[in-house]
């Protein structure tokens, strides 16, 4: 009986160690956790049961493995909240493959995420120490029982049709929020993914209706650029001084709309394949309306030049580019690359940016540190470094437009961004970054620039942005510049923003007008 009593006491100690991250983090972030007794009792009981079973495991390293799993559930939630000021959603779990990319900028964001790191490593030290000391009795099948207990989460999620019960709650402990998110991801995106029933869609009709409208077409795909922080669209601070001067130029058209997705690996392939319907995967399979393929069919030399890893967007672009290059350094190298392209050929060039991705200062040259950010509180740090990245994009576009003017014949430059970015504003519910499936992080600029060699009257006759509200429509404008008409029998005036799964499995939202 003494051993059992000790085991219960030790289980209590271990459960307190598991509670430690939430208790400490809430001291510095009062809005992180809202205490409600019924929820706390339920979740603490689960923690105590897990602790009880962990301490029944005979093998020390298996005990440590299970304990670290629970600790990591808390850690990732605290890290996410520290930087993005939001909880991890079930649909975000699928972005775990981008963790190595996140660590690339960890040294820069360290001042703002050091608290959860300190808490986690302190907790890990306690776990390694106490799991060696707090052990009295063993049960042979304790690891199996504990594994089955943890498997209840994904198994129960298989039966659920709605994600509501798996969304994070301010009244839940961090381990619970992470566990429910992972359970939903395992159930819906791993176990049921291949069984998803997709709607049947009519195939797109691609018509070659004219000669291309330009000898050279440049498509610049920005990164994490929201129109809300561009002075071109009325932001009070001067972030786009060059673009501002072009407002009244007859060779410059601009508007804004919503991106096709909230992550690069969904939005970019969706944009370049002219995929409108989230659950319609045929455009990705057939590539019938793929913009690079259409360009090749019109005898353009095709280029895909990116500042990002190729894994981000797969083969939608690289499969149809004659030249694919991944550049290193700052994004101005994209503009510089234009000098290497043969000017006598017809060229379709995709330039894929990186610089407004967090951590923003990492991808912005110090010469463009116009607004202060270093050493400032979190919001001022994020905002200042982000605004500087936009000024850098303005400079890059200036360089690209100048090089377009120097090209023979007519060169059209199309510019948009893969998705927007949130900056913790009230209208964004205090969130930062993107990935959130809402309109707040999808508001992107859409710009067309005609070089000096273009006929201005024809330019205005062919391109009217007044009705453009979506990536899909803007992409069709590029197809038009290539001499194609894309007829989509599925169109009904509705447009979509996809979640983090390109086939629509991670949710999507629809709209018929822009959401300010």
VOSEMAR-832068 format. One record per residue (C-alpha): chain; y, z, x; residue in one letter. Coordinates in steps of 0.2 Angstrom, whole numbers, plus 5000, padded with zeros to 4 digits. Each point is the difference from the previous one (the first is absolute). Example, Ala and Ser with C-alpha at 12.3 -4.5 7.8 and 13.67 -1.06 7.14 Angstrom:
REM VOSEMAR-832068
+---+------+------+------+---+
| c |   c2 |   c3 |   c1 | r |
+---+------+------+------+---+
| A | 4978 | 5039 | 5062 | A |
| A | 5017 | 4997 | 5006 | S |
+---+------+------+------+---+
REM end
This chain:
REM VOSEMAR-832068
+---+------+------+------+---+
| c |   c2 |   c3 |   c1 | r |
+---+------+------+------+---+
| A | 5000 | 5000 | 5000 | X |
| A | 5012 | 5004 | 5014 | X |
| A | 4997 | 4982 | 5007 | X |
| A | 5004 | 4993 | 4983 | X |
| A | 5016 | 5011 | 4998 | X |
| A | 5005 | 4994 | 5018 | X |
| A | 4997 | 4982 | 4995 | X |
| A | 5011 | 5002 | 4985 | X |
| A | 5014 | 5008 | 5010 | X |
| A | 4999 | 4987 | 5013 | X |
| A | 5000 | 4986 | 4987 | X |
| A | 5016 | 5008 | 4994 | X |
| A | 5008 | 4999 | 5018 | X |
| A | 4995 | 4982 | 5002 | X |
| A | 5007 | 4995 | 4983 | X |
| A | 5017 | 5008 | 5006 | X |
| A | 4999 | 4990 | 5015 | X |
| A | 4999 | 4984 | 4989 | X |
| A | 5014 | 5006 | 4989 | X |
| A | 5011 | 5003 | 5016 | X |
| A | 5008 | 4982 | 5001 | X |
| A | 5006 | 5001 | 4982 | X |
| A | 5007 | 5017 | 5002 | X |
| A | 5010 | 4996 | 5016 | X |
| A | 5005 | 4983 | 4995 | X |
| A | 5007 | 5006 | 4983 | X |
| A | 5012 | 5012 | 5010 | X |
| A | 5009 | 4985 | 5008 | X |
| A | 4998 | 4989 | 4985 | X |
| A | 5002 | 5010 | 4984 | X |
| A | 4998 | 4984 | 4989 | X |
| A | 4983 | 4996 | 5007 | X |
| A | 4990 | 5012 | 4989 | X |
| A | 5003 | 5008 | 4983 | X |
| A | 4989 | 5015 | 4998 | X |
| A | 4991 | 5001 | 4983 | X |
| A | 4987 | 5014 | 4999 | X |
| A | 4987 | 4990 | 4990 | X |
| A | 5000 | 4986 | 5012 | X |
| A | 5000 | 5011 | 5015 | X |
| A | 4985 | 5011 | 4994 | X |
| A | 4990 | 4984 | 4996 | X |
| A | 5004 | 4992 | 5017 | X |
| A | 4998 | 5016 | 5010 | X |
| A | 4983 | 5003 | 4992 | X |
| A | 4995 | 4983 | 5006 | X |
| A | 5006 | 5004 | 5018 | X |
| A | 4991 | 5016 | 5000 | X |
| A | 4984 | 4992 | 4994 | X |
| A | 5002 | 4987 | 5014 | X |
| A | 5003 | 5014 | 5013 | X |
| A | 4985 | 5009 | 4994 | X |
| A | 4989 | 4985 | 5002 | X |
| A | 5007 | 4995 | 5017 | X |
| A | 4996 | 5017 | 5007 | X |
| A | 4982 | 4999 | 4994 | X |
| A | 4998 | 4985 | 5011 | X |
| A | 4990 | 5005 | 5016 | X |
| A | 5006 | 4986 | 5012 | X |
| A | 5017 | 5005 | 5007 | X |
| A | 5006 | 4982 | 5002 | X |
| A | 4995 | 4995 | 4982 | X |
| A | 5010 | 5015 | 4994 | X |
| A | 5015 | 4994 | 5010 | X |
| A | 4998 | 4982 | 4994 | X |
| A | 5001 | 5005 | 4981 | X |
| A | 5014 | 5012 | 5004 | X |
| A | 5010 | 4987 | 5009 | X |
| A | 4997 | 4988 | 4986 | X |
| A | 5009 | 5013 | 4988 | X |
| A | 5014 | 5003 | 5013 | X |
| A | 5003 | 4981 | 5002 | X |
| A | 5001 | 4998 | 4981 | X |
| A | 5015 | 5012 | 5001 | X |
| A | 5007 | 4993 | 5016 | X |
| A | 5002 | 4982 | 4994 | X |
| A | 5008 | 5006 | 4984 | X |
| A | 5013 | 5010 | 5010 | X |
| A | 5003 | 4986 | 5012 | X |
| A | 5003 | 4988 | 4986 | X |
| A | 5012 | 5011 | 4991 | X |
| A | 5010 | 5004 | 5016 | X |
| A | 5004 | 4982 | 5003 | X |
| A | 5000 | 4992 | 4983 | X |
| A | 5004 | 5015 | 4990 | X |
| A | 4987 | 4995 | 4987 | X |
| A | 4981 | 5004 | 4998 | X |
| A | 4986 | 4988 | 5004 | X |
| A | 4995 | 4990 | 4985 | X |
| A | 4982 | 4994 | 4997 | X |
| A | 5005 | 4982 | 5004 | X |
| A | 5007 | 5005 | 5017 | X |
| A | 4984 | 5006 | 5007 | X |
| A | 4995 | 4981 | 5002 | X |
| A | 5014 | 4999 | 5014 | X |
| A | 4990 | 5011 | 5012 | X |
| A | 4996 | 4985 | 5010 | X |
| A | 5018 | 5000 | 5005 | X |
| A | 4999 | 5017 | 5008 | X |
| A | 5000 | 4993 | 5018 | X |
| A | 5016 | 4991 | 4996 | X |
| A | 5008 | 5016 | 4994 | X |
| A | 4996 | 5009 | 5016 | X |
| A | 5010 | 4987 | 5010 | X |
| A | 5016 | 5008 | 4994 | X |
| A | 4994 | 5018 | 4999 | X |
| A | 5011 | 5005 | 5015 | X |
| A | 5015 | 4994 | 4991 | X |
| A | 4997 | 5009 | 4984 | X |
| A | 4993 | 5015 | 5008 | X |
| A | 5015 | 5012 | 4997 | X |
| A | 4998 | 4997 | 4981 | X |
| A | 4981 | 5002 | 4999 | X |
| A | 4997 | 5014 | 5014 | X |
| A | 4998 | 5013 | 4986 | X |
| A | 4984 | 4994 | 4993 | X |
| A | 4994 | 4996 | 5017 | X |
| A | 5003 | 5017 | 5006 | X |
| A | 4992 | 5007 | 4985 | X |
| A | 4985 | 4989 | 5001 | X |
| A | 4996 | 5004 | 5018 | X |
| A | 5003 | 5019 | 4998 | X |
| A | 4988 | 4999 | 4985 | X |
| A | 4987 | 4990 | 5010 | X |
| A | 5001 | 5014 | 5014 | X |
| A | 4997 | 5013 | 4987 | X |
| A | 4985 | 4991 | 4993 | X |
| A | 4992 | 4997 | 5016 | X |
| A | 5002 | 5018 | 5004 | X |
| A | 4995 | 5008 | 4984 | X |
| A | 4986 | 4989 | 4996 | X |
| A | 4991 | 5006 | 5015 | X |
| A | 5004 | 5018 | 4996 | X |
| A | 4999 | 5000 | 4980 | X |
| A | 4981 | 4996 | 4998 | X |
| A | 4987 | 5012 | 4994 | X |
| A | 4987 | 4991 | 4989 | X |
| A | 4994 | 4983 | 4999 | X |
| A | 4992 | 4988 | 4987 | X |
| A | 4990 | 4985 | 5005 | X |
| A | 5006 | 4988 | 4987 | X |
| A | 5019 | 5006 | 5000 | X |
| A | 5006 | 4984 | 5008 | X |
| A | 4991 | 4990 | 4987 | X |
| A | 5007 | 5011 | 4986 | X |
| A | 5018 | 4999 | 5006 | X |
| A | 4999 | 4981 | 5002 | X |
| A | 4993 | 4998 | 4982 | X |
| A | 5014 | 5011 | 4995 | X |
| A | 5013 | 4989 | 5008 | X |
| A | 4992 | 4985 | 4993 | X |
| A | 5004 | 5005 | 4982 | X |
| A | 5018 | 4994 | 5003 | X |
| A | 4996 | 4982 | 5003 | X |
| A | 4985 | 5000 | 4987 | X |
| A | 5011 | 5007 | 4986 | X |
| A | 5013 | 4987 | 5004 | X |
| A | 4988 | 4986 | 4997 | X |
| A | 5000 | 5004 | 4982 | X |
| A | 5019 | 5001 | 4998 | X |
| A | 5010 | 4985 | 4995 | X |
| A | 5017 | 5008 | 5002 | X |
| A | 5007 | 5006 | 5017 | X |
| A | 5011 | 5013 | 4992 | X |
| A | 4989 | 5015 | 5004 | X |
| A | 4999 | 4994 | 5018 | X |
| A | 5018 | 4999 | 5003 | X |
| A | 5008 | 5014 | 5011 | X |
| A | 5008 | 5015 | 4991 | X |
| A | 5013 | 5012 | 5007 | X |
| A | 4990 | 5014 | 4993 | X |
| A | 4985 | 4995 | 5010 | X |
| A | 4996 | 5006 | 5018 | X |
| A | 5000 | 4986 | 5013 | X |
| A | 4982 | 4999 | 5003 | X |
| A | 4997 | 4998 | 4981 | X |
| A | 5013 | 4986 | 4999 | X |
| A | 4992 | 4991 | 5015 | X |
| A | 4982 | 5002 | 4994 | X |
| A | 5004 | 4993 | 4983 | X |
| A | 5009 | 4985 | 5007 | X |
| A | 4985 | 4997 | 5012 | X |
| A | 4988 | 5002 | 4986 | X |
| A | 5008 | 4987 | 4990 | X |
| A | 5001 | 4988 | 5014 | X |
| A | 4982 | 5002 | 5004 | X |
| A | 4995 | 4997 | 4982 | X |
| A | 5011 | 4986 | 4996 | X |
| A | 5003 | 4990 | 5016 | X |
| A | 4984 | 5003 | 5009 | X |
| A | 4986 | 5003 | 4988 | X |
| A | 5007 | 4990 | 4985 | X |
| A | 5010 | 4987 | 5009 | X |
| A | 4987 | 4986 | 5000 | X |
| A | 4996 | 5003 | 4982 | X |
| A | 5018 | 4997 | 4994 | X |
| A | 5001 | 4988 | 4986 | X |
| A | 5015 | 4988 | 5002 | X |
| A | 5008 | 4990 | 4986 | X |
| A | 4998 | 4982 | 5000 | X |
| A | 5015 | 4990 | 5004 | X |
| A | 5004 | 4981 | 4999 | X |
| A | 5002 | 4992 | 5017 | X |
| A | 5017 | 4995 | 5006 | X |
| A | 5005 | 4982 | 5000 | X |
| A | 5008 | 4994 | 5016 | X |
| A | 5010 | 4984 | 4998 | X |
| A | 5008 | 4990 | 5015 | X |
| A | 5016 | 4994 | 4991 | X |
| A | 5012 | 4995 | 5014 | X |
| A | 5003 | 4999 | 5018 | X |
| A | 5004 | 5016 | 5009 | X |
| A | 5018 | 5006 | 4998 | X |
| A | 5002 | 5004 | 5019 | X |
| A | 4994 | 4995 | 5017 | X |
| A | 4998 | 5018 | 5005 | X |
| A | 4996 | 5015 | 4989 | X |
| A | 5001 | 5018 | 5006 | X |
| A | 4993 | 5014 | 4990 | X |
| A | 5005 | 5017 | 5007 | X |
| A | 4990 | 5015 | 4993 | X |
| A | 5009 | 5016 | 5002 | X |
| A | 4993 | 5017 | 5001 | X |
| A | 5003 | 5015 | 4989 | X |
| A | 5018 | 4993 | 4996 | X |
| A | 5008 | 5006 | 4983 | X |
| A | 5015 | 4991 | 4993 | X |
| A | 5007 | 5017 | 4995 | X |
| A | 5005 | 5004 | 5018 | X |
| A | 5007 | 4983 | 5004 | X |
| A | 5019 | 4998 | 4998 | X |
| A | 4997 | 4982 | 4995 | X |
| A | 4994 | 5008 | 4983 | X |
| A | 5014 | 5013 | 4999 | X |
| A | 4994 | 5014 | 5011 | X |
| A | 5016 | 5009 | 5006 | X |
| A | 4996 | 5001 | 5018 | X |
| A | 5001 | 4984 | 5010 | X |
| A | 4982 | 4996 | 5004 | X |
| A | 5000 | 4981 | 4999 | X |
| A | 5017 | 4994 | 5007 | X |
| A | 4994 | 4983 | 5004 | X |
| A | 4992 | 4996 | 4983 | X |
| A | 5015 | 5008 | 4992 | X |
| A | 5011 | 4986 | 5007 | X |
| A | 4988 | 4987 | 4993 | X |
| A | 5002 | 5006 | 4982 | X |
| A | 5012 | 4985 | 4995 | X |
| A | 4992 | 4987 | 5011 | X |
| A | 4993 | 4985 | 4991 | X |
| A | 4985 | 5000 | 5012 | X |
| A | 4995 | 5018 | 4995 | X |
| A | 4991 | 5006 | 4984 | X |
| A | 4995 | 5018 | 4997 | X |
| A | 4992 | 5011 | 4987 | X |
| A | 4988 | 5014 | 4999 | X |
| A | 4983 | 5003 | 4991 | X |
| A | 4984 | 5009 | 5001 | X |
| A | 4987 | 4999 | 5013 | X |
| A | 4982 | 4995 | 4996 | X |
| A | 4993 | 5016 | 5007 | X |
| A | 5005 | 5017 | 5008 | X |
| A | 4991 | 4997 | 5016 | X |
| A | 5000 | 4986 | 5013 | X |
| A | 4982 | 4996 | 4999 | X |
| A | 5001 | 4997 | 4982 | X |
| A | 5017 | 4993 | 4998 | X |
| A | 5000 | 4987 | 5014 | X |
| A | 4984 | 4991 | 4995 | X |
| A | 5005 | 5001 | 4982 | X |
| A | 5017 | 4992 | 5004 | X |
| A | 4993 | 4985 | 5011 | X |
| A | 4986 | 4996 | 4988 | X |
| A | 5011 | 5000 | 4985 | X |
| A | 4989 | 5012 | 4991 | X |
| A | 5008 | 5007 | 4984 | X |
| A | 4987 | 5009 | 4991 | X |
| A | 4993 | 5016 | 5009 | X |
| A | 4982 | 4998 | 4995 | X |
| A | 5000 | 4981 | 5003 | X |
| A | 4991 | 4998 | 5017 | X |
| A | 4998 | 4981 | 4998 | X |
| A | 5016 | 4996 | 5009 | X |
| A | 4994 | 5010 | 5015 | X |
| A | 4983 | 4991 | 5000 | X |
| A | 5005 | 4982 | 4996 | X |
| A | 5017 | 5001 | 5010 | X |
| A | 5005 | 4986 | 4988 | X |
| A | 5018 | 5006 | 5000 | X |
| A | 5001 | 5007 | 5017 | X |
| A | 5017 | 4996 | 5007 | X |
| A | 4994 | 4997 | 5018 | X |
| A | 4986 | 4989 | 4993 | X |
| A | 5012 | 4990 | 4990 | X |
| A | 5011 | 4998 | 5015 | X |
| A | 4985 | 4993 | 5010 | X |
| A | 4996 | 4988 | 4986 | X |
| A | 5018 | 4993 | 5001 | X |
| A | 4998 | 4998 | 5019 | X |
| A | 5010 | 5014 | 5006 | X |
| A | 4995 | 5009 | 5016 | X |
| A | 4997 | 5018 | 4995 | X |
| A | 5004 | 5016 | 5009 | X |
| A | 4997 | 5018 | 4996 | X |
| A | 5009 | 5011 | 5012 | X |
| A | 4999 | 5019 | 4997 | X |
| A | 5005 | 5016 | 5007 | X |
| A | 4986 | 5009 | 4992 | X |
| A | 4981 | 5001 | 5002 | X |
| A | 4990 | 4986 | 4992 | X |
| A | 4989 | 5012 | 4991 | X |
| A | 5014 | 5004 | 4989 | X |
| A | 5000 | 4984 | 4990 | X |
| A | 4983 | 4992 | 5005 | X |
| A | 4997 | 4981 | 5000 | X |
| A | 5012 | 4995 | 4985 | X |
| A | 5013 | 4994 | 5013 | X |
| A | 4991 | 4998 | 5016 | X |
| A | 4986 | 4989 | 4993 | X |
| A | 5013 | 4987 | 4996 | X |
| A | 5011 | 5001 | 5015 | X |
| A | 4999 | 4988 | 5014 | X |
| A | 5008 | 5014 | 5011 | X |
| A | 4997 | 5018 | 4998 | X |
| A | 5009 | 5013 | 5011 | X |
| A | 5002 | 5019 | 5001 | X |
| A | 5015 | 5004 | 5009 | X |
| A | 5004 | 5017 | 5008 | X |
| A | 5017 | 5008 | 5002 | X |
| A | 5015 | 4999 | 4988 | X |
| A | 5001 | 4989 | 4985 | X |
| A | 5014 | 4989 | 5008 | X |
| A | 4985 | 4991 | 5009 | X |
| A | 4997 | 4992 | 4984 | X |
| A | 5016 | 4991 | 5001 | X |
| A | 4998 | 4996 | 5018 | X |
| A | 4983 | 4992 | 4997 | X |
| A | 5009 | 4986 | 4990 | X |
| A | 5006 | 4993 | 5016 | X |
| A | 4982 | 4996 | 5005 | X |
| A | 4996 | 4989 | 4985 | X |
| A | 5001 | 4982 | 5001 | X |
| A | 5016 | 4994 | 4990 | X |
| A | 4994 | 4982 | 4997 | X |
| A | 4985 | 5006 | 4989 | X |
| A | 5000 | 5006 | 4983 | X |
| A | 4997 | 5019 | 5001 | X |
| A | 4996 | 5013 | 4988 | X |
| A | 5003 | 5017 | 5008 | X |
| A | 4995 | 5017 | 4994 | X |
| A | 5009 | 5014 | 5010 | X |
| A | 4993 | 5018 | 4995 | X |
| A | 5011 | 5015 | 5004 | X |
| A | 4996 | 5018 | 5005 | X |
| A | 5017 | 5009 | 5003 | X |
| A | 5004 | 5009 | 4984 | X |
| A | 4983 | 5008 | 5000 | X |
| A | 4999 | 5019 | 5003 | X |
| A | 5004 | 5007 | 5013 | X |
| A | 5015 | 4989 | 4999 | X |
| A | 5008 | 5005 | 5016 | X |
| A | 4984 | 4994 | 5009 | X |
| A | 5002 | 4982 | 4995 | X |
| A | 5019 | 5000 | 5001 | X |
| A | 5009 | 4997 | 5017 | X |
| A | 5012 | 5014 | 5005 | X |
| A | 5014 | 4987 | 5000 | X |
| A | 4999 | 5000 | 4981 | X |
| A | 5001 | 5019 | 4998 | X |
| A | 5016 | 4999 | 4990 | X |
| A | 4997 | 5014 | 4989 | X |
| A | 4996 | 5018 | 5007 | X |
| A | 4982 | 5006 | 4997 | X |
| A | 4993 | 5009 | 5015 | X |
| A | 4999 | 5019 | 4998 | X |
| A | 5006 | 5000 | 4982 | X |
| A | 4991 | 5008 | 4985 | X |
| A | 4986 | 4989 | 4993 | X |
| A | 5009 | 4990 | 4987 | X |
| A | 5014 | 4996 | 5011 | X |
| A | 4988 | 4995 | 5014 | X |
| A | 4990 | 4989 | 4988 | X |
| A | 5015 | 4992 | 4992 | X |
| A | 5010 | 4997 | 5016 | X |
| A | 4985 | 4993 | 5010 | X |
| A | 4996 | 4989 | 4985 | X |
| A | 5018 | 4993 | 4998 | X |
| A | 5000 | 4996 | 5018 | X |
| A | 4984 | 4990 | 4998 | X |
| A | 5008 | 4990 | 4986 | X |
| A | 5015 | 4996 | 5011 | X |
| A | 4987 | 4993 | 5013 | X |
| A | 4992 | 4989 | 4987 | X |
| A | 5018 | 4993 | 4996 | X |
| A | 5001 | 4996 | 5018 | X |
| A | 4983 | 4991 | 5000 | X |
| A | 5004 | 4990 | 4985 | X |
| A | 5017 | 4995 | 5008 | X |
| A | 4990 | 4994 | 5015 | X |
| A | 4987 | 4991 | 4990 | X |
| A | 5014 | 4991 | 4989 | X |
| A | 5009 | 4994 | 5016 | X |
| A | 4984 | 4993 | 5007 | X |
| A | 4997 | 4992 | 4983 | X |
| A | 5017 | 4992 | 5001 | X |
| A | 4995 | 4993 | 5017 | X |
| A | 4984 | 4991 | 4994 | X |
| A | 5001 | 4982 | 4996 | X |
| A | 5001 | 4995 | 4981 | X |
| A | 4999 | 5013 | 4986 | X |
| A | 4992 | 5017 | 5003 | X |
| A | 4998 | 5012 | 4986 | X |
| A | 4998 | 5019 | 5004 | X |
| A | 4992 | 5011 | 4987 | X |
| A | 5001 | 5019 | 5002 | X |
| A | 4992 | 5014 | 4990 | X |
| A | 4991 | 5016 | 5005 | X |
| A | 4982 | 5005 | 4997 | X |
| A | 5006 | 5016 | 4990 | X |
| A | 5014 | 5012 | 4999 | X |
| A | 5002 | 5017 | 5006 | X |
| A | 5005 | 5017 | 4993 | X |
| A | 5013 | 5011 | 5008 | X |
| A | 4998 | 5017 | 4990 | X |
| A | 5013 | 4996 | 4988 | X |
| A | 5001 | 5008 | 4982 | X |
| A | 4995 | 4983 | 4992 | X |
| A | 4985 | 5000 | 5012 | X |
| A | 4995 | 5018 | 4995 | X |
| A | 5003 | 5006 | 5018 | X |
| A | 4986 | 4988 | 5007 | X |
| A | 5001 | 4991 | 5016 | X |
| A | 4991 | 4985 | 5007 | X |
| A | 4990 | 4988 | 4988 | X |
| A | 4982 | 4999 | 4994 | X |
| A | 5005 | 5009 | 4983 | X |
| A | 4996 | 4989 | 4986 | X |
| A | 5017 | 4999 | 4991 | X |
| A | 5015 | 4989 | 5000 | X |
| A | 5010 | 5011 | 5012 | X |
| A | 4992 | 4993 | 5016 | X |
| A | 4998 | 4982 | 4994 | X |
| A | 5019 | 4994 | 4999 | X |
| A | 5001 | 4987 | 5014 | X |
| A | 5013 | 4987 | 5005 | X |
| A | 4997 | 4981 | 4997 | X |
| A | 5011 | 4988 | 5010 | X |
| A | 5000 | 4982 | 5003 | X |
| A | 5011 | 4992 | 5014 | X |
| A | 5003 | 4981 | 5002 | X |
| A | 5004 | 4994 | 5018 | X |
| A | 5015 | 4989 | 5004 | X |
| A | 4988 | 4985 | 4999 | X |
| A | 4996 | 5003 | 4981 | X |
| A | 5009 | 4991 | 4986 | X |
| A | 5009 | 5015 | 4991 | X |
| A | 5000 | 4991 | 4983 | X |
| A | 4981 | 4997 | 5000 | X |
| A | 4998 | 5018 | 5006 | X |
| A | 5009 | 5007 | 4985 | X |
| A | 4991 | 4988 | 4988 | X |
| A | 4983 | 5004 | 5006 | X |
| A | 5002 | 5019 | 5002 | X |
| A | 5006 | 5012 | 4987 | X |
| A | 4997 | 5018 | 5003 | X |
| A | 5007 | 5007 | 4984 | X |
| A | 4983 | 5002 | 4991 | X |
| A | 4991 | 5006 | 5015 | X |
| A | 4993 | 5018 | 4998 | X |
| A | 4984 | 4999 | 5009 | X |
| A | 4991 | 4996 | 5017 | X |
| A | 4989 | 4988 | 4990 | X |
| A | 5015 | 4990 | 4994 | X |
| A | 5008 | 5000 | 5017 | X |
| A | 4984 | 4994 | 5008 | X |
| A | 5000 | 4985 | 4987 | X |
| A | 5017 | 4996 | 5007 | X |
| A | 4993 | 4997 | 5017 | X |
| A | 4986 | 4989 | 4993 | X |
| A | 5014 | 4990 | 4991 | X |
| A | 5008 | 4998 | 5017 | X |
| A | 4983 | 4993 | 5007 | X |
| A | 5000 | 4987 | 4985 | X |
| A | 4988 | 5009 | 4989 | X |
| A | 5000 | 5006 | 4982 | X |
| A | 4989 | 5015 | 4996 | X |
| A | 4994 | 5001 | 4982 | X |
| A | 4992 | 5016 | 4996 | X |
| A | 4992 | 5000 | 4982 | X |
| A | 4999 | 5019 | 5000 | X |
| A | 5019 | 5002 | 5001 | X |
| A | 5008 | 5009 | 4985 | X |
| A | 5016 | 5006 | 5007 | X |
| A | 4992 | 5016 | 5007 | X |
| A | 5000 | 5004 | 5019 | X |
| A | 4991 | 5014 | 5009 | X |
| A | 5001 | 5012 | 5015 | X |
| A | 4983 | 5004 | 5007 | X |
| A | 4993 | 5016 | 5007 | X |
| A | 4992 | 5002 | 5016 | X |
| A | 4984 | 4989 | 4995 | X |
| A | 5004 | 4982 | 5000 | X |
| A | 4987 | 4997 | 4986 | X |
| A | 5009 | 5012 | 4988 | X |
| A | 4987 | 5014 | 5002 | X |
| A | 5014 | 5013 | 5005 | X |
| A | 5011 | 4997 | 4985 | X |
| A | 5015 | 4989 | 4997 | X |
| A | 5016 | 5000 | 4990 | X |
| A | 5007 | 4985 | 4990 | X |
| A | 5018 | 4995 | 4995 | X |
| A | 5010 | 4987 | 4992 | X |
| A | 5017 | 5005 | 5007 | X |
| A | 5006 | 5008 | 5016 | X |
| A | 5000 | 5019 | 5001 | X |
| A | 5016 | 5006 | 5008 | X |
+---+------+------+------+---+
REM end
